[in-house]
């Protein structure tokens, strides 16, 4: 496990972008009004990543090292000071020291949610309201580390609502999801069709193959029903259906 529970007066968080309020577009919090803090940096390089501007080191110059007060000032300005859900994403937000930001959110009545691939465990996971663990399937080109995922679950303990979310492109991804879900049978499972036309990092509103994504959604529904995997929830990326590959929504 490991990690820090707070940010010192001189410590900063590396931020790629802060935006909202908008709706959460996927998973357990889909449709909920949200402000997003997207951190910079990731320990993975997924083949179909849709946020390379927050992952690849060539965009490091656009990431800003921000203090807790500066980040919170932007969150309050965007939300008008009215509490809502604060979503911590990336990249991999588990790289960053987010404990004090979570604490600040709770002090002001906000909920804190974080999504990570489950490769790095932090002790402050237990302070979250929602922890989304999204192990990357074979189509990502990344190697799955089951021990690291279990460490993340142990770090969270009974604190947050912890769920599994899988991006599905093909049969191999689907089989991967069923196998990982069996490792953690008590966790709710969310499945979503992958976007095979992710935006290039240089573009903020790239073309998208919406019909192809919907075809994958239809296949995924039929596949789950065929297996009688009735515990799984199948959801689209709502923000993709509404805005395509537009960034910052």
Beta strands, then each sheet from edge to edge (+ up, - down):
strand 1: 13-23
strand 2: 33-39
strand 3: 64-66
strand 4: 85-89
strand 5: 111-116
strand 6: 130-133
strand 7: 161-168
strand 8: 188-193
strand 9: 205-206
strand 10: 232-234
strand 11: 245-246
sheet 1: 3+ 1- 2+ 4+ 5+ 6+ 7+ 8+ 10+
sheet 2: 9+ 11-
end
